[in-house]
């Protein structure tokens, strides 16, 4: 093989890798947006979720529901389902 063919193959492989990385980033962004939308809907329609979010936000003002933590309804209460931060998890 000559240098031009090798260069073309390397460039093609690099382009394929870039496309896959971009697709993964988009999928991750879509997943985050979906989680944030779900959390926003929960908080806007549930007084206990509003209160829980407010308590978390008062203690950790930089955290965002849907990214740093996930709330879920359990029976008549709302609890933290996931805690995705290094901060201590509140009760």
Residue pairs with C-beta under 8 A, 6 or more apart in sequence:
32 66
32 67
35 66
35 67
35 70
36 64
36 65
36 66
36 67
37 66
38 66
39 65
39 66
39 70
39 71
40 65
40 66
42 49
42 71
42 72
42 73
42 78
43 49
43 50
43 53
43 65
43 71
44 50
46 73
46 78
48 76
48 77
48 78
49 71
49 73
49 78
51 78
52 71
52 78
52 79
52 80
53 65
53 71
55 90
56 63
56 65
56 69
56 80
56 90
57 63
59 90
60 68
60 85
60 87
63 69
63 85
63 87
65 71
67 84
68 83
68 84
68 85
69 80
69 82
69 83
69 84
69 85
70 80
70 81
70 82
70 84
71 78
71 79
71 80
71 81
72 78
72 79
72 81
80 89
80 90
83 89
